[in-house]
Amino acid sequence: MNWAFSGACTNAPGRGRKREGIELKMGYLEKGRQRMDYARFEAEGWLIGSGAVEGTCKHLVKRRYCLPGARWKRERIPEVLALRLSMFNEEWEADWRQLSAA
């Protein structure tokens, strides 16, 4: 990735809060450089956009917890989600064997 902004903060005009804001944003981008190598991630088969994640959350979580008349105790949500995720990933049999053996 070409970082055209390298050194931009040292040469940028301005003072005060505006400059501090620019420096803060540049620092964020510099620190996160390795997390933004989208070409490599895509070549490795990783999903880049958030659509797949959002779609899964909608399908896996929201449809289950937003049923009409459904009421959920907050402390029980992780257990139900774990079961639902096990079914969604087609790992139910293996997970059930592991749980029943414990």
C-alpha positions in Angstrom: 0.0 0.0 0.0 1.4 3.4 -0.9 1.4 5.8 2.0 1.3 9.1 0.3 0.6 10.8 3.6 3.9 9.8 5.2 5.4 12.9 6.7 2.3 15.0 5.9 1.9 16.1 9.5 5.4 17.6 9.6 4.8 19.6 6.4 1.2 20.4 6.9 0.2 24.0 7.7 -2.0 24.9 10.6 -1.8 24.9 14.4 -3.8 23.9 17.4 -6.7 21.4 17.5 -7.0 21.0 13.8 -3.4 20.0 13.4 -3.6 17.7 16.5 -6.7 16.0 14.9 -4.8 15.4 11.7 -1.8 14.0 13.6 -4.1 11.7 15.6 -5.7 10.3 12.4 -2.4 9.9 10.7 -1.1 8.0 13.8 -4.1 5.7 13.7 -3.5 4.9 10.0 0.2 4.3 10.5 -0.4 2.0 13.5 -3.0 0.0 11.6 -1.1 -0.3 8.4 -0.7 -4.1 8.7 -4.5 -4.5 9.3 -5.3 -2.7 6.1 -3.5 -4.9 3.6 -6.7 -5.7 1.8 -5.1 -7.1 -1.3 -3.2 -9.7 0.7 -6.2 -10.6 2.8 -8.4 -11.0 -0.3 -5.7 -13.2 -2.0 -5.7 -15.4 1.1 -9.5 -15.8 0.8 -10.6 -13.6 3.6 -13.9 -11.7 3.3 -13.1 -8.0 3.1 -16.4 -6.2 3.3 -18.7 -6.1 6.3 -21.7 -7.5 4.4 -21.0 -11.1 5.2 -20.6 -10.3 8.9 -23.7 -8.1 9.0 -25.7 -10.8 7.1 -24.6 -13.5 9.6 -25.5 -11.4 12.6 -28.9 -10.6 11.1 -29.5 -14.3 10.4 -27.9 -15.9 13.4 -28.7 -13.4 16.2 -31.4 -10.9 15.3 -33.9 -13.4 13.9 -33.6 -15.5 17.1 -33.8 -12.7 19.6 -36.4 -10.6 17.9 -39.2 -13.1 17.7 -42.6 -11.7 18.5 -43.3 -12.2 22.2 -39.8 -13.5 23.0 -38.3 -12.4 26.2 -34.7 -13.1 27.1 -32.7 -12.9 30.3 -29.4 -11.2 29.4 -27.3 -13.7 31.3 -28.7 -16.6 29.2 -28.0 -15.0 25.8 -24.4 -16.4 25.4 -25.5 -20.0 26.0 -28.3 -19.7 23.4 -26.0 -18.0 20.9 -23.4 -20.8 21.4 -26.0 -23.4 20.6 -27.3 -21.5 17.6 -23.8 -21.0 16.3 -23.1 -24.7 16.7 -26.1 -25.5 14.6 -25.3 -22.8 12.0 -21.8 -24.1 11.6 -23.0 -27.7 11.3 -20.9 -28.7 14.3 -23.9 -29.8 16.4 -23.0 -33.5 16.5 -19.4 -32.9 17.5 -20.3 -30.3 20.1 -23.0 -32.5 21.5 -20.6 -35.4 21.9 -18.1 -33.2 23.6 -20.7 -31.8 26.0 -22.3 -35.1 26.8 -18.8 -36.6 27.6 -18.0 -33.9 30.1 
